[in-house]
Amino acid sequence: MGLSVSILFFWLIDNISKIFIHEYMKTIGLFFKNKKVQTVIAVALFLAIWQIVAYEYNSILFPGPIVALKSFWSIITLKSSWPHIWASTYRVVIGLVIGAGIGTVSAIVTRYFSFLDTFVRNVLYPVFQSIPNVCWALLFVLWFGLSDTTPILIVTTTTAPHFMINIWEGLKELDTSIIEMVSLYSKNRFKILTKIILPMLYSYIFASLRSSVMLGWKIIALGEVHGAVSGIGYMIHIANENYRIERMFGWTLIIAFILLFLDKVVFTYIDKKYFLKWKMIQ
């Protein structure tokens, strides 16, 4: 009798422990499948690798994440730093607006005029796309000197081709049957463009804008290093000249955090709030 009770007791313990371990492992599995948890782990892993490499290298040329973050904090808490951040922001916005205008208009006119189609595809687009950014930077410095114009135009020449290629792809995907049907009732090309074609291109324009903003912020530093006396790129150049590598990392982190904020917060919100609904309606 005592032996049977002992066997039953151990059997119950074994099954309860199996159920508990199974549920525990299931909970752990769900925990690690969470995207936010995966992001935190990925960031922690990146910082750990960065710190290990910096520790092994043991040189002021490669500061660790703690030193870089301290430099970042000291920069953003200085009032004198913010005019440089605003200067870069202004140049990116203006350059992006001009680039978006050139790229969008150039792509759309190819639909209506065969000569302009040849000019844009065989001359304008290759010129923008094939010339390296550093060459543009040096040319603009020679032409316009150290001014806002140089970094603005570098952003323009870099972002315009992205709008061209994305909108060309959008024009290929247009539902021509809708346009043909509307054309039967209206011969006003401008009205058809603004009321029918452009709304059908919204997702492509948004994709162009998103990628161009990212690219514009990446390229602005190059323009300001070569052709400005203010801005984030200029401050990176000054830090390099003074051998303040940690300051270079700090200013670079400012660009990185701006890009992360724009991509993960601003554009993600716009995409979910407006374009996801628009796509569902379509």
GULO-955968 format. One record per residue (C-alpha): residue in one letter; x, y, z; chain. Coordinates in Angstrom, 2 decimals, m for minus. Each point is the difference from the previous one (the first is absolute). Last residue first. Example, Ala and Ser with C-alpha at 12.3 -4.5 7.8 and 13.67 -1.06 7.14 Angstrom:
<code: S&px: 13.67&py: m1.06&pz: 7.14&unit: A>
<code: A&px: m1.37&py: m3.44&pz: 0.66&unit: A>
END
This chain:
<code: Q&px: m7.94&py: 51.27&pz: m52.67&unit: A>
<code: I&px: m1.88&py: 0.62&pz: 3.25&unit: A>
<code: M&px: 2.40&py: m2.34&pz: 1.84&unit: A>
<code: K&px: 2.98&py: 1.82&pz: m1.56&unit: A>
<code: W&px: m1.37&py: 3.36&pz: 1.15&unit: A>
<code: K&px: m0.50&py: m1.32&pz: 3.52&unit: A>
<code: L&px: 3.62&py: m1.25&pz: 0.09&unit: A>
<code: F&px: 1.12&py: 3.31&pz: m1.53&unit: A>
<code: Y&px: m1.51&py: 2.24&pz: 2.64&unit: A>
<code: K&px: 0.56&py: m1.00&pz: 3.62&unit: A>
<code: K&px: 2.24&py: m3.02&pz: m0.50&unit: A>
<code: D&px: 2.34&py: 1.63&pz: m2.54&unit: A>
<code: I&px: m0.05&py: 3.38&pz: 1.75&unit: A>
<code: Y&px: 0.86&py: m1.65&pz: 3.34&unit: A>
<code: T&px: 2.79&py: m2.09&pz: m1.53&unit: A>
<code: F&px: 1.34&py: 3.10&pz: m1.74&unit: A>
<code: V&px: 0.19&py: 2.06&pz: 3.21&unit: A>
<code: V&px: 0.96&py: m2.65&pz: 2.57&unit: A>
<code: K&px: 2.31&py: m2.71&pz: m1.35&unit: A>
<code: D&px: 1.38&py: 1.82&pz: m3.03&unit: A>
<code: L&px: 0.12&py: 3.59&pz: 1.23&unit: A>
<code: F&px: 1.12&py: m0.89&pz: 3.51&unit: A>
<code: L&px: 2.62&py: m2.47&pz: m1.24&unit: A>
<code: L&px: 1.36&py: 2.54&pz: m2.49&unit: A>
<code: I&px: 0.22&py: 2.73&pz: 2.67&unit: A>
<code: F&px: 1.69&py: m2.48&pz: 2.36&unit: A>
<code: A&px: 2.63&py: m0.89&pz: m2.63&unit: A>
<code: I&px: 0.64&py: 3.66&pz: m0.89&unit: A>
<code: I&px: 0.56&py: 0.79&pz: 3.69&unit: A>
<code: L&px: 2.15&py: m3.12&pz: 0.32&unit: A>
<code: T&px: 2.35&py: 1.43&pz: m2.63&unit: A>
<code: W&px: 0.38&py: 3.15&pz: 2.11&unit: A>
<code: G&px: 1.02&py: m2.10&pz: 3.01&unit: A>
<code: F&px: 2.30&py: m2.29&pz: m2.00&unit: A>
<code: M&px: 1.84&py: 3.02&pz: m1.39&unit: A>
<code: R&px: 0.12&py: 1.43&pz: 3.53&unit: A>
<code: E&px: 1.61&py: m3.25&pz: 1.23&unit: A>
<code: I&px: 2.60&py: 0.36&pz: m2.76&unit: A>
<code: R&px: 1.15&py: 3.41&pz: 1.17&unit: A>
<code: Y&px: 3.15&py: 0.20&pz: m2.16&unit: A>
<code: N&px: m0.42&py: 3.76&pz: m0.40&unit: A>
<code: E&px: m0.41&py: m0.26&pz: m3.79&unit: A>
<code: N&px: m2.36&py: m2.96&pz: 0.45&unit: A>
<code: A&px: m2.15&py: 1.93&pz: 2.48&unit: A>
<code: I&px: m0.11&py: 2.94&pz: m2.42&unit: A>
<code: H&px: m1.08&py: m2.29&pz: m2.86&unit: A>
<code: I&px: m2.71&py: m1.60&pz: 2.15&unit: A>
<code: M&px: m1.12&py: 3.54&pz: 0.88&unit: A>
<code: Y&px: m0.25&py: 0.89&pz: m3.70&unit: A>
<code: G&px: m2.04&py: m3.14&pz: m0.65&unit: A>
<code: I&px: m2.39&py: 0.93&pz: 2.79&unit: A>
<code: G&px: m0.59&py: 3.51&pz: m1.28&unit: A>
<code: S&px: 2.06&py: 3.14&pz: m0.42&unit: A>
<code: V&px: 2.81&py: 1.33&pz: m2.17&unit: A>
<code: A&px: m1.11&py: m1.82&pz: m3.15&unit: A>
<code: G&px: 1.30&py: m1.60&pz: m3.20&unit: A>
<code: H&px: 2.25&py: m3.01&pz: 0.48&unit: A>
<code: V&px: m0.97&py: m1.38&pz: 3.41&unit: A>
<code: E&px: m3.50&py: 1.44&pz: m0.41&unit: A>
<code: G&px: m0.68&py: m1.88&pz: m3.23&unit: A>
<code: L&px: 1.33&py: m3.27&pz: 1.38&unit: A>
<code: A&px: m2.07&py: 0.38&pz: 3.17&unit: A>
<code: I&px: m3.12&py: 0.66&pz: m2.08&unit: A>
<code: I&px: 0.35&py: m3.40&pz: m1.72&unit: A>
<code: K&px: m1.40&py: m2.18&pz: 2.77&unit: A>
<code: W&px: m2.80&py: 2.42&pz: 0.82&unit: A>
<code: G&px: m1.00&py: 0.17&pz: m3.66&unit: A>
<code: L&px: 0.10&py: m3.77&pz: m0.36&unit: A>
<code: M&px: m2.45&py: m0.56&pz: 2.83&unit: A>
<code: V&px: m2.23&py: 2.80&pz: m1.27&unit: A>
<code: S&px: 0.27&py: m1.45&pz: m3.51&unit: A>
<code: S&px: m1.07&py: m3.49&pz: 1.10&unit: A>
<code: R&px: m3.13&py: 1.31&pz: 1.71&unit: A>
<code: L&px: m0.86&py: 2.50&pz: m2.72&unit: A>
<code: S&px: 0.35&py: m2.57&pz: m2.76&unit: A>
<code: A&px: m2.21&py: m2.47&pz: 1.90&unit: A>
<code: F&px: m2.55&py: 2.78&pz: 0.53&unit: A>
<code: I&px: 0.08&py: 0.91&pz: m3.69&unit: A>
<code: Y&px: m0.50&py: m3.66&pz: m0.92&unit: A>
<code: S&px: m2.93&py: m0.37&pz: 2.41&unit: A>
<code: Y&px: m1.59&py: 3.22&pz: m1.27&unit: A>
<code: L&px: 0.26&py: m0.94&pz: m3.69&unit: A>
<code: M&px: m3.69&py: m0.87&pz: m0.47&unit: A>
<code: P&px: m0.87&py: 3.34&pz: 1.61&unit: A>
<code: L&px: 2.28&py: 1.69&pz: m2.57&unit: A>
<code: I&px: m1.65&py: m1.68&pz: m3.00&unit: A>
<code: I&px: m3.68&py: 0.65&pz: 0.73&unit: A>
<code: K&px: m0.78&py: 3.48&pz: 1.34&unit: A>
<code: T&px: 3.23&py: 1.89&pz: m0.69&unit: A>
<code: L&px: 0.92&py: m1.66&pz: m3.31&unit: A>
<code: I&px: m3.57&py: m0.29&pz: m1.28&unit: A>
<code: K&px: m0.55&py: 3.68&pz: 0.81&unit: A>
<code: F&px: 3.21&py: 1.00&pz: m1.78&unit: A>
<code: R&px: m0.89&py: m2.09&pz: m3.05&unit: A>
<code: N&px: m3.41&py: 1.64&pz: m0.45&unit: A>
<code: K&px: m1.63&py: m2.17&pz: m2.68&unit: A>
<code: S&px: m2.70&py: m1.20&pz: 2.39&unit: A>
<code: Y&px: m2.75&py: m2.60&pz: m0.31&unit: A>
<code: L&px: 1.72&py: m2.48&pz: m2.33&unit: A>
<code: S&px: 3.32&py: 0.71&pz: 1.73&unit: A>
<code: V&px: m1.46&py: m1.36&pz: 3.26&unit: A>
<code: M&px: m0.51&py: m3.42&pz: m1.65&unit: A>
<code: E&px: 3.51&py: 0.04&pz: m1.46&unit: A>
<code: I&px: 1.48&py: 0.88&pz: 3.39&unit: A>
<code: I&px: m1.93&py: m2.79&pz: 1.70&unit: A>
<code: S&px: 1.04&py: m2.53&pz: m2.67&unit: A>
<code: T&px: 3.62&py: 1.12&pz: 0.34&unit: A>
<code: D&px: 0.26&py: m1.34&pz: 3.54&unit: A>
<code: L&px: 3.38&py: 1.45&pz: 0.85&unit: A>
<code: E&px: 2.82&py: m2.48&pz: 0.66&unit: A>
<code: K&px: 2.44&py: 1.45&pz: m2.57&unit: A>
<code: L&px: m0.63&py: 3.50&pz: 1.37&unit: A>
<code: G&px: 0.94&py: m1.22&pz: 3.48&unit: A>
<code: E&px: 3.30&py: m1.42&pz: m1.25&unit: A>
<code: W&px: 0.77&py: 3.34&pz: m1.64&unit: A>
<code: I&px: m0.97&py: 1.65&pz: 3.29&unit: A>
<code: N&px: 2.57&py: m2.08&pz: 1.88&unit: A>
<code: I&px: 2.78&py: 0.62&pz: m2.55&unit: A>
<code: M&px: m0.51&py: 3.76&pz: m0.19&unit: A>
<code: F&px: m0.47&py: 0.52&pz: 3.74&unit: A>
<code: H&px: 3.22&py: m1.85&pz: 0.74&unit: A>
<code: P&px: 1.82&py: 1.94&pz: m2.76&unit: A>
<code: A&px: m0.90&py: 3.34&pz: 1.71&unit: A>
<code: T&px: 1.41&py: m1.02&pz: 3.41&unit: A>
<code: T&px: 3.74&py: 0.21&pz: m0.64&unit: A>
<code: T&px: 0.04&py: 3.08&pz: m2.25&unit: A>
<code: T&px: m2.23&py: 1.87&pz: 2.46&unit: A>
<code: V&px: 1.96&py: m1.02&pz: 3.13&unit: A>
<code: I&px: 3.20&py: 1.22&pz: m1.70&unit: A>
<code: L&px: m1.84&py: 3.17&pz: m1.04&unit: A>
<code: I&px: m0.90&py: 0.80&pz: 3.60&unit: A>
<code: P&px: 3.55&py: m0.75&pz: 1.19&unit: A>
<code: T&px: 1.48&py: 2.53&pz: m2.48&unit: A>
<code: T&px: m2.67&py: 2.70&pz: 0.19&unit: A>
<code: D&px: 0.28&py: 0.50&pz: 3.76&unit: A>
<code: S&px: 3.39&py: 1.63&pz: m0.52&unit: A>
<code: L&px: 3.73&py: m0.68&pz: m0.28&unit: A>
<code: G&px: 0.58&py: 0.78&pz: m3.68&unit: A>
<code: F&px: m2.69&py: m0.06&pz: m2.67&unit: A>
<code: W&px: 1.79&py: m1.22&pz: m3.16&unit: A>
<code: L&px: 3.18&py: m1.52&pz: 1.43&unit: A>
<code: V&px: m1.83&py: m1.44&pz: 3.02&unit: A>
<code: F&px: m2.72&py: m1.31&pz: m2.34&unit: A>
<code: L&px: 2.60&py: m1.83&pz: m2.11&unit: A>
<code: L&px: 1.65&py: m1.58&pz: 3.05&unit: A>
<code: A&px: m3.32&py: m1.22&pz: 1.40&unit: A>
<code: W&px: m1.23&py: m1.28&pz: m3.36&unit: A>
<code: C&px: 3.21&py: m2.00&pz: m0.33&unit: A>
<code: V&px: m0.46&py: m1.39&pz: 3.55&unit: A>
<code: N&px: m3.52&py: m1.06&pz: m0.92&unit: A>
<code: P&px: 1.23&py: m2.18&pz: m2.86&unit: A>
<code: I&px: m1.35&py: 0.84&pz: m3.51&unit: A>
<code: S&px: m2.02&py: m2.93&pz: m1.40&unit: A>
<code: Q&px: m3.49&py: 0.57&pz: 1.40&unit: A>
<code: F&px: m0.53&py: 3.72&pz: m0.53&unit: A>
<code: V&px: 1.56&py: 0.02&pz: m3.48&unit: A>
<code: P&px: m1.66&py: m3.30&pz: m0.94&unit: A>
<code: Y&px: m3.44&py: 1.39&pz: 1.01&unit: A>
<code: L&px: 0.38&py: 3.26&pz: m1.94&unit: A>
<code: V&px: 1.39&py: m1.37&pz: m3.28&unit: A>
<code: N&px: m1.49&py: m3.25&pz: m1.30&unit: A>
<code: R&px: m3.15&py: m0.38&pz: 2.12&unit: A>
<code: V&px: m0.76&py: 3.71&pz: 0.46&unit: A>
<code: F&px: 0.84&py: 1.09&pz: m3.55&unit: A>
<code: T&px: m1.70&py: m2.95&pz: m1.72&unit: A>
<code: D&px: m3.19&py: 0.44&pz: 2.06&unit: A>
<code: L&px: 0.21&py: 3.74&pz: m0.60&unit: A>
<code: F&px: m0.05&py: m0.66&pz: m3.76&unit: A>
<code: S&px: m2.90&py: m2.47&pz: 0.35&unit: A>
<code: F&px: m2.20&py: 2.39&pz: 1.97&unit: A>
<code: Y&px: m2.95&py: m1.18&pz: 2.12&unit: A>
<code: R&px: 1.20&py: m2.89&pz: 2.17&unit: A>
<code: T&px: 3.54&py: 1.34&pz: 0.19&unit: A>
<code: V&px: m1.51&py: 3.10&pz: 1.63&unit: A>
<code: I&px: m0.79&py: m2.10&pz: 3.11&unit: A>
<code: A&px: 3.56&py: m1.12&pz: 0.73&unit: A>
<code: S&px: 1.55&py: 3.45&pz: m0.41&unit: A>
<code: V&px: m2.72&py: 1.61&pz: 2.14&unit: A>
<code: T&px: 0.53&py: m2.50&pz: 2.83&unit: A>
<code: G&px: 3.81&py: 0.08&pz: m0.07&unit: A>
<code: I&px: 0.35&py: 3.77&pz: m0.29&unit: A>
<code: G&px: m2.60&py: 0.71&pz: 2.69&unit: A>
<code: A&px: 1.28&py: m2.71&pz: 2.33&unit: A>
<code: G&px: 3.57&py: 1.27&pz: m0.41&unit: A>
<code: I&px: m1.06&py: 3.59&pz: 0.72&unit: A>
<code: V&px: m2.00&py: m1.05&pz: 3.08&unit: A>
<code: L&px: 2.81&py: m2.31&pz: 1.14&unit: A>
<code: G&px: 2.64&py: 2.69&pz: m0.31&unit: A>
<code: I&px: m2.17&py: 2.41&pz: 1.99&unit: A>
<code: V&px: m0.72&py: m2.57&pz: 2.73&unit: A>
<code: V&px: 3.59&py: m1.29&pz: 0.20&unit: A>
<code: R&px: 1.40&py: 3.53&pz: 0.13&unit: A>
<code: Y&px: m2.39&py: 1.09&pz: 2.77&unit: A>
<code: T&px: 0.75&py: m3.10&pz: 2.07&unit: A>
<code: S&px: 3.76&py: 0.56&pz: m0.37&unit: A>
<code: A&px: m0.34&py: 3.61&pz: 1.18&unit: A>
<code: W&px: m2.30&py: m1.08&pz: 2.84&unit: A>
<code: I&px: 2.63&py: m2.45&pz: 1.29&unit: A>
<code: H&px: 2.74&py: 2.65&pz: m0.29&unit: A>
<code: P&px: m2.15&py: 2.59&pz: 1.81&unit: A>
<code: W&px: m0.60&py: m2.66&pz: 2.69&unit: A>
<code: S&px: 3.62&py: m0.58&pz: 0.99&unit: A>
<code: S&px: 0.55&py: 3.41&pz: 1.65&unit: A>
<code: K&px: m2.72&py: m0.77&pz: 2.54&unit: A>
<code: L&px: 2.07&py: m2.93&pz: 1.32&unit: A>
<code: T&px: m2.11&py: m2.87&pz: 1.40&unit: A>
<code: I&px: m0.10&py: m1.70&pz: m3.42&unit: A>
<code: I&px: 3.82&py: m0.08&pz: m0.20&unit: A>
<code: S&px: 0.66&py: m1.24&pz: 3.54&unit: A>
<code: W&px: m2.52&py: m2.81&pz: m0.53&unit: A>
<code: F&px: 1.64&py: m1.15&pz: m3.24&unit: A>
<code: S&px: 3.44&py: 0.10&pz: 1.66&unit: A>
<code: K&px: m1.30&py: m2.14&pz: 2.85&unit: A>
<code: L&px: m1.55&py: m2.36&pz: m2.56&unit: A>
<code: A&px: 3.32&py: m0.32&pz: m1.84&unit: A>
<code: V&px: 1.93&py: m0.67&pz: 3.23&unit: A>
<code: I&px: m2.53&py: m2.65&pz: 1.07&unit: A>
<code: P&px: m0.08&py: m1.55&pz: m3.49&unit: A>
<code: G&px: 3.77&py: m0.53&pz: m0.16&unit: A>
<code: P&px: 2.48&py: 2.38&pz: m1.57&unit: A>
<code: F&px: 1.94&py: m1.07&pz: m3.12&unit: A>
<code: L&px: 2.80&py: 2.42&pz: m0.86&unit: A>
<code: I&px: 0.63&py: 0.56&pz: 3.71&unit: A>
<code: S&px: 1.48&py: m3.49&pz: 0.00&unit: A>
<code: N&px: m0.50&py: m3.21&pz: 1.99&unit: A>
<code: Y&px: m0.67&py: m2.29&pz: m2.98&unit: A>
<code: E&px: m1.08&py: m2.79&pz: 2.37&unit: A>
<code: Y&px: m2.21&py: 2.32&pz: 2.06&unit: A>
<code: A&px: m1.47&py: 1.67&pz: m3.11&unit: A>
<code: V&px: m0.73&py: m3.41&pz: m1.56&unit: A>
<code: I&px: m1.63&py: m1.23&pz: 3.22&unit: A>
<code: Q&px: m2.06&py: 3.20&pz: 0.36&unit: A>
<code: W&px: m1.27&py: m0.16&pz: m3.59&unit: A>
<code: I&px: m0.86&py: m3.69&pz: 0.39&unit: A>
<code: A&px: m1.95&py: 0.79&pz: 3.20&unit: A>
<code: L&px: m1.74&py: 2.97&pz: m1.62&unit: A>
<code: F&px: m1.11&py: m2.16&pz: m2.95&unit: A>
<code: L&px: m1.18&py: m2.80&pz: 2.30&unit: A>
<code: A&px: m1.99&py: 2.46&pz: 2.12&unit: A>
<code: V&px: m1.59&py: 1.47&pz: m3.13&unit: A>
<code: A&px: m0.93&py: m3.47&pz: m1.29&unit: A>
<code: I&px: m1.36&py: m1.06&pz: 3.41&unit: A>
<code: V&px: m2.15&py: 3.15&pz: 0.24&unit: A>
<code: T&px: m1.28&py: m0.52&pz: m3.55&unit: A>
<code: Q&px: m0.82&py: m3.66&pz: 0.67&unit: A>
<code: V&px: m1.93&py: 1.01&pz: 3.12&unit: A>
<code: K&px: m1.95&py: 2.58&pz: m2.01&unit: A>
<code: K&px: m0.73&py: m2.54&pz: m2.72&unit: A>
<code: N&px: m1.40&py: m2.59&pz: 2.46&unit: A>
<code: K&px: 1.17&py: m3.46&pz: m1.02&unit: A>
<code: F&px: 2.28&py: m0.09&pz: 3.05&unit: A>
<code: F&px: m2.94&py: 0.27&pz: 2.39&unit: A>
<code: L&px: m2.05&py: m2.54&pz: m1.94&unit: A>
<code: G&px: 2.83&py: m2.53&pz: 0.34&unit: A>
<code: I&px: 0.41&py: 0.74&pz: 3.70&unit: A>
<code: T&px: m3.72&py: m0.54&pz: 0.54&unit: A>
<code: K&px: 0.12&py: m3.30&pz: m1.92&unit: A>
<code: M&px: 3.06&py: m1.05&pz: 2.00&unit: A>
<code: Y&px: m1.88&py: 0.68&pz: 3.25&unit: A>
<code: E&px: m3.13&py: m1.78&pz: m1.25&unit: A>
<code: H&px: 2.01&py: m3.09&pz: m0.94&unit: A>
<code: I&px: 2.03&py: 0.12&pz: 3.23&unit: A>
<code: F&px: m3.21&py: 0.21&pz: 2.09&unit: A>
<code: I&px: m1.71&py: m2.81&pz: m1.92&unit: A>
<code: K&px: 3.08&py: m2.22&pz: 0.34&unit: A>
<code: S&px: 0.31&py: 0.84&pz: 3.72&unit: A>
<code: I&px: m3.65&py: m0.89&pz: 0.56&unit: A>
<code: N&px: 0.46&py: m3.28&pz: m1.85&unit: A>
<code: D&px: 3.09&py: m1.02&pz: 2.01&unit: A>
<code: I&px: m1.49&py: 1.07&pz: 3.33&unit: A>
<code: L&px: m3.17&py: m1.99&pz: m0.69&unit: A>
<code: W&px: 1.99&py: m3.10&pz: m0.94&unit: A>
<code: F&px: 2.17&py: 0.42&pz: 3.09&unit: A>
<code: F&px: m3.09&py: 0.05&pz: 2.23&unit: A>
<code: L&px: m1.62&py: m2.96&pz: m1.77&unit: A>
<code: I&px: 3.18&py: m2.06&pz: 0.39&unit: A>
<code: S&px: 0.22&py: 0.96&pz: 3.69&unit: A>
<code: V&px: m3.68&py: m0.87&pz: 0.57&unit: A>
<code: S&px: 0.50&py: m3.38&pz: m1.68&unit: A>
<code: L&px: 3.07&py: m0.73&pz: 2.16&unit: A>
<code: G&px: m1.88&py: 0.86&pz: 3.20&unit: A>
<code: M&px: m2.79&py: m2.41&pz: m0.97&unit: A>
END
